[in-house]
Amino acid sequence: METCFLTGGTGFVGANLARLLIEKGFHVRALARKGSNRKNLEGVPIEIIEGGLSDEAALKAGCNGAKYAFHCAADYRLWVRNPGEMYKSNVQGAVSVIEAAAKAGCEKIVHCSSVAVVKPRHDHRPADETSEYSSETEIVSHYKKSKFLAEKEALKLAQKGAPVVVVNPAAPIGPYDIKPTPTGKIVVDFLNGRIPSYIETGLNVVFSRDVALGHFLAAEKGRIGERYILGGENITFKAMLEILADISGLPGPQFKTPYSVAYVFAALDSARARLMGSEPLAPLDAVKMAKYYMWFDSSKAEKEWGYRPVSAREALKSAVDWFVKNGYVSKKIEERMKVCPS
């Protein structure tokens, strides 16, 4: 049985990928920090390598004899009190994993980047892999900047001989979003009646299972030194909320918040959070990002690999089912929903 090494296996994308790799017949080794929450891997036949992204011995043990290495671990937050920690984890962590995997002789190293590093178009047309930022100074948010810098380092290592393929997932939705991620939080907040209005923007919704499959296809068919967008369906934020309303039977927001009002509220809320030592309800970086339609084109992966993502509705239905089943929605609201997961 061939082996794969996986970072971020206890997280959202990683938990989906771990299950897929096992279905494909691989033995999976997953890196996990000591004391980390491993609920996402309960009951999964997986080998845990205990350690962090800076633990050379753990990375060496994980990569030894592995055919593929998948680096999915990342600090994904739109608001962070200490940005330095995020850059260390996302940038230096990526370098450490790729160097260890290359030294161990892994056949392919798949680096999970993000569409956050793909420059969105101003005309609302989907952007592809050729749309690039000139530097991190153009980019909003520490998360996006850290992923931009991490991808640059990954591609530099590919130029030096490391067998790296970069994948850029859009906004994953689906099961095992344990935190949840900022995108998953939209679903949870909607179900719990915490989205009173919406901003006019757009996003690309992709099923977490399709993101996992995209990682596997990248290892099997991806060209070294290339990056591939793993997207799903481009929809407006309003359309996403309407789909959630139709799936759940719960009412969706009718009021559209002007961008200027949302910006002022987020700026004040972020300042309050910093003073109080808490997280903001509406991070300012999230509102800044909403100014652009985050729509993307996955045709490169579709043409080269046969990547075929499902609809946004199917992804959102799976996410709703999982969040309800795992207690993210109040029982009172669950009783009002027209469709409760089995």
C-alpha positions as CSV (number, residue, x, y, z in Angstrom):
1,M,0.0,0.0,0.0
2,E,1.4,3.4,-1.0
3,T,1.6,6.2,1.5
4,C,0.6,9.9,1.5
5,F,1.7,12.6,3.9
6,L,-0.9,15.2,4.9
7,T,-0.7,18.4,6.9
8,G,-3.9,20.0,8.0
9,G,-5.7,16.7,8.3
10,T,-7.6,17.8,11.4
11,G,-8.9,20.8,9.5
12,F,-11.6,21.3,7.0
13,V,-10.1,20.6,3.6
14,G,-7.6,18.1,5.1
15,A,-10.3,16.0,6.8
16,N,-12.1,15.7,3.4
17,L,-8.9,14.8,1.6
18,A,-7.8,12.2,4.3
19,R,-11.0,10.3,3.7
20,L,-10.7,10.5,-0.1
21,L,-7.1,9.2,0.0
22,I,-8.1,6.3,2.1
23,E,-10.9,5.5,-0.4
24,K,-8.3,5.6,-3.1
25,G,-6.4,2.9,-1.3
26,F,-3.6,5.0,0.3
27,H,-2.1,4.7,3.8
28,V,-2.4,8.2,5.2
29,R,0.0,9.9,7.6
30,A,-1.4,13.1,9.1
31,L,0.6,15.7,11.0
32,A,-1.1,16.9,14.1
33,R,0.0,19.3,16.9
34,K,0.2,17.9,20.4
35,G,-3.1,18.6,22.1
36,S,-4.8,19.6,18.9
37,N,-8.5,18.9,18.3
38,R,-8.7,15.6,16.4
39,K,-12.4,15.3,16.3
40,N,-12.4,15.5,12.5
41,L,-10.4,12.3,12.3
42,E,-12.3,10.2,14.8
43,G,-12.9,6.7,13.4
44,V,-10.7,7.4,10.4
45,P,-7.9,4.7,9.9
46,I,-5.0,7.1,9.8
47,E,-1.5,7.3,11.2
48,I,-0.9,10.4,13.3
49,I,2.5,12.0,13.3
50,E,2.6,14.3,16.3
51,G,4.3,17.7,15.7
52,G,4.0,21.1,14.2
53,L,5.1,22.7,10.9
54,S,8.4,23.7,12.4
55,D,9.2,20.2,13.7
56,E,11.9,18.8,11.4
57,A,11.8,15.3,12.9
58,A,8.0,15.0,12.6
59,L,8.1,16.3,8.9
60,K,10.9,13.8,8.1
61,A,8.9,10.9,9.7
62,G,5.8,11.9,7.8
63,C,7.4,12.3,4.4
64,N,9.6,9.2,4.6
65,G,8.6,6.7,1.9
66,A,5.5,8.8,1.0
67,K,4.5,8.9,-2.7
68,Y,2.6,12.2,-2.4
69,A,2.7,15.0,0.2
70,F,-0.2,17.4,0.6
71,H,0.3,20.6,2.5
72,C,-3.2,21.8,3.6
73,A,-2.4,23.2,7.0
74,A,-3.0,27.0,7.2
75,D,-4.1,29.7,9.6
76,Y,-7.3,30.8,7.9
77,R,-8.8,33.9,9.6
78,L,-10.0,37.2,8.3
79,W,-9.1,38.9,11.6
80,V,-6.0,38.2,13.6
81,R,-4.6,40.0,16.7
82,N,-1.0,39.0,16.0
83,P,-0.3,38.8,12.3
84,G,3.3,37.6,12.8
85,E,2.0,34.2,13.9
86,M,-0.1,33.9,10.8
87,Y,2.9,34.7,8.5
88,K,5.1,32.2,10.4
89,S,2.5,29.4,10.0
90,N,1.4,30.1,6.5
91,V,4.7,31.1,4.8
92,Q,7.5,29.4,6.7
93,G,5.3,26.4,7.4
94,A,4.8,25.9,3.7
95,V,8.6,26.1,3.0
96,S,9.4,23.6,5.8
97,V,6.9,21.1,4.5
98,I,7.9,21.4,0.9
99,E,11.6,21.2,1.6
100,A,11.1,18.1,3.8
101,A,9.0,16.4,1.2
102,A,11.4,17.1,-1.6
103,K,14.3,15.8,0.5
104,A,12.4,12.6,1.2
105,G,11.9,12.1,-2.5
106,C,8.1,12.5,-2.7
107,E,6.9,12.1,-6.3
108,K,4.6,15.1,-6.1
109,I,4.0,17.8,-3.5
110,V,0.6,19.5,-3.6
111,H,0.6,22.9,-2.0
112,C,-2.8,24.2,-1.0
113,S,-2.9,27.9,-1.8
114,S,-6.1,29.9,-2.3
115,V,-7.9,32.0,-4.8
116,A,-7.1,34.8,-2.3
117,V,-3.8,35.1,-4.2
118,V,-5.6,35.4,-7.6
119,K,-6.3,39.0,-8.5
120,P,-10.1,39.4,-9.0
121,R,-11.3,41.3,-12.1
122,H,-13.0,44.7,-11.9
123,D,-15.5,43.8,-14.6
124,H,-17.1,40.9,-12.6
125,R,-15.8,38.4,-15.1
126,P,-14.3,35.2,-13.6
127,A,-10.5,35.5,-13.1
128,D,-8.1,32.6,-14.1
129,E,-4.6,31.6,-13.1
130,T,-3.1,34.4,-15.3
131,S,-4.6,37.1,-13.2
132,E,-1.8,38.0,-10.7
133,Y,-1.0,40.6,-8.1
134,S,2.3,42.4,-8.8
135,S,3.1,42.4,-5.0
136,E,1.6,41.9,-1.6
137,T,1.1,45.6,-1.2
138,E,-2.0,45.3,-3.5
139,I,-3.6,42.7,-1.3
140,V,-6.2,43.2,1.4
141,S,-5.8,41.3,4.7
142,H,-2.9,39.5,6.4
143,Y,-4.4,36.1,5.5
144,K,-4.4,36.9,1.7
145,K,-0.9,38.4,1.9
146,S,0.4,35.4,3.8
147,K,-1.0,33.0,1.3
148,F,0.4,35.1,-1.6
149,L,3.9,35.0,-0.1
150,A,3.6,31.2,0.7
151,E,2.6,30.5,-2.9
152,K,5.6,32.5,-4.2
153,E,7.9,30.5,-2.0
154,A,6.3,27.2,-3.2
155,L,6.8,28.2,-6.8
156,K,10.4,29.2,-6.2
157,L,11.1,25.8,-4.7
158,A,9.5,24.2,-7.8
159,Q,11.9,26.2,-10.0
160,K,14.7,24.7,-7.9
161,G,13.6,21.2,-8.5
162,A,10.9,20.4,-5.9
163,P,8.0,18.6,-7.6
164,V,5.4,21.2,-6.5
165,V,2.0,21.6,-7.9
166,V,-0.1,24.5,-6.5
167,V,-3.9,24.4,-6.1
168,N,-6.0,27.4,-5.4
169,P,-9.4,26.5,-3.9
170,A,-12.2,29.0,-4.0
171,A,-14.7,29.1,-1.0
172,P,-15.1,25.5,0.2
173,I,-18.5,24.5,1.6
174,G,-19.4,21.1,3.1
175,P,-18.8,18.7,5.9
176,Y,-16.0,18.7,8.5
177,D,-15.8,22.6,8.7
178,I,-15.3,22.2,12.4
179,K,-14.2,25.8,13.3
180,P,-16.1,26.9,11.1
181,T,-14.1,28.8,8.4
182,P,-15.3,32.3,7.4
183,T,-17.3,30.9,4.6
184,G,-18.9,28.2,6.7
185,K,-19.7,30.8,9.4
186,I,-21.9,32.5,6.8
187,V,-24.0,29.3,6.7
188,V,-24.1,28.9,10.4
189,D,-25.0,32.6,11.0
190,F,-27.7,32.3,8.4
191,L,-29.2,29.3,10.0
192,N,-29.1,30.9,13.4
193,G,-30.8,34.1,12.1
194,R,-27.7,36.3,12.5
195,I,-27.6,37.7,9.0
196,P,-30.1,40.6,9.0
197,S,-28.9,42.0,5.6
198,Y,-26.5,41.4,2.8
199,I,-23.8,43.3,0.8
200,E,-23.8,43.2,-3.0
201,T,-20.9,41.0,-3.8
202,G,-20.1,37.6,-5.4
203,L,-18.2,34.5,-4.5
204,N,-17.3,31.1,-5.9
205,V,-18.8,28.3,-3.9
206,V,-17.1,24.9,-4.2
207,F,-18.0,21.6,-2.5
208,S,-15.3,20.5,0.0
209,R,-15.3,17.0,-1.5
210,D,-14.5,18.5,-4.9
211,V,-11.6,20.5,-3.4
212,A,-10.3,17.2,-2.0
213,L,-10.6,15.5,-5.3
214,G,-8.8,18.4,-7.0
215,H,-5.9,17.9,-4.7
216,F,-5.7,14.2,-5.6
217,L,-6.0,15.0,-9.3
218,A,-3.2,17.6,-8.9
219,A,-0.9,14.8,-7.5
220,E,-1.9,12.4,-10.3
221,K,-2.0,14.8,-13.3
222,G,-0.8,18.2,-12.3
223,R,2.2,19.8,-14.0
224,I,5.1,20.7,-11.8
225,G,5.4,24.5,-11.2
226,E,1.8,25.2,-12.3
227,R,-1.1,26.5,-10.3
228,Y,-4.7,25.4,-10.7
229,I,-7.9,27.1,-9.5
230,L,-10.3,24.6,-7.8
231,G,-13.6,26.4,-8.0
232,G,-17.3,25.6,-8.2
233,E,-20.1,27.9,-9.1
234,N,-19.9,31.7,-9.3
235,I,-22.9,33.2,-7.5
236,T,-23.8,36.5,-5.9
237,F,-24.0,36.6,-2.1
238,K,-27.7,37.3,-2.3
239,A,-28.2,34.2,-4.5
240,M,-26.2,32.2,-1.9
241,L,-28.6,33.3,0.9
242,E,-31.6,32.6,-1.3
243,I,-30.4,29.0,-1.8
244,L,-29.9,28.6,1.9
245,A,-33.4,29.9,2.5
246,D,-34.8,27.5,0.0
247,I,-32.9,24.5,1.5
248,S,-33.7,25.3,5.1
249,G,-37.2,26.9,4.8
250,L,-35.9,29.8,6.9
251,P,-36.4,33.4,5.9
252,G,-33.5,35.2,4.2
253,P,-32.5,38.8,4.6
254,Q,-34.4,41.3,2.4
255,F,-32.4,44.5,3.2
256,K,-29.2,45.3,1.2
257,T,-26.6,47.2,3.2
258,P,-24.8,49.9,1.2
259,Y,-21.1,49.3,1.0
260,S,-20.3,52.6,2.8
261,V,-22.5,51.7,5.8
262,A,-21.0,48.2,6.0
263,Y,-17.5,49.7,5.9
264,V,-18.1,52.2,8.7
265,F,-19.7,49.6,10.9
266,A,-16.8,47.1,10.3
267,A,-14.2,49.8,11.0
268,L,-15.9,50.7,14.3
269,D,-16.5,47.0,15.2
270,S,-12.9,46.0,14.5
271,A,-11.6,48.9,16.6
272,R,-14.0,47.8,19.4
273,A,-12.8,44.2,19.2
274,R,-9.1,45.2,19.4
275,L,-9.8,47.3,22.5
276,M,-11.9,44.7,24.2
277,G,-9.7,41.8,23.2
278,S,-12.4,40.0,21.3
279,E,-13.1,39.1,17.7
280,P,-15.2,41.6,15.6
281,L,-18.7,40.6,14.4
282,A,-17.8,42.0,10.9
283,P,-14.0,42.1,10.3
284,L,-13.0,45.2,8.3
285,D,-10.9,43.1,5.9
286,A,-13.9,41.0,5.0
287,V,-15.9,44.1,4.0
288,K,-12.9,45.4,2.0
289,M,-12.8,42.1,0.1
290,A,-16.5,42.2,-0.5
291,K,-16.0,45.2,-2.7
292,Y,-14.8,42.8,-5.4
293,Y,-16.7,39.9,-6.9
294,M,-14.5,36.8,-6.1
295,W,-15.5,34.9,-9.2
296,F,-13.1,32.4,-10.7
297,D,-12.6,30.1,-13.7
298,S,-11.6,26.5,-13.2
299,S,-11.3,25.6,-16.9
300,K,-7.6,24.8,-16.6
301,A,-8.2,22.0,-14.2
302,E,-11.3,20.9,-16.1
303,K,-9.4,20.6,-19.4
304,E,-6.2,19.0,-18.0
305,W,-7.7,16.7,-15.4
306,G,-11.4,16.3,-16.1
307,Y,-12.2,18.2,-12.9
308,R,-16.0,18.5,-12.6
309,P,-17.4,20.4,-9.6
310,V,-21.0,20.0,-8.4
311,S,-23.4,22.9,-8.0
312,A,-23.4,25.5,-5.3
313,R,-26.8,24.2,-4.1
314,E,-25.4,20.7,-3.6
315,A,-22.4,22.0,-1.7
316,L,-24.6,24.2,0.5
317,K,-27.1,21.4,1.2
318,S,-24.3,19.2,2.4
319,A,-23.0,22.0,4.6
320,V,-26.4,22.7,6.1
321,D,-26.9,19.0,6.8
322,W,-23.5,18.7,8.5
323,F,-23.8,21.8,10.7
324,V,-27.3,20.8,11.9
325,K,-26.3,17.2,12.6
326,N,-23.2,18.4,14.6
327,G,-25.0,20.9,16.8
328,Y,-24.1,24.3,15.2
329,V,-27.8,25.2,14.9
330,S,-30.1,25.8,17.9
331,K,-32.7,23.2,18.5
332,K,-35.4,25.8,18.4
333,I,-34.4,26.8,14.9
334,E,-33.8,23.3,13.8
335,E,-37.5,22.5,14.6
336,R,-38.5,25.3,12.3
337,M,-36.5,24.0,9.3
338,K,-38.4,22.3,6.6
339,V,-35.7,19.8,6.0
340,C,-33.8,18.2,8.8
341,P,-30.8,15.9,8.0
342,S,-31.3,12.2,8.6
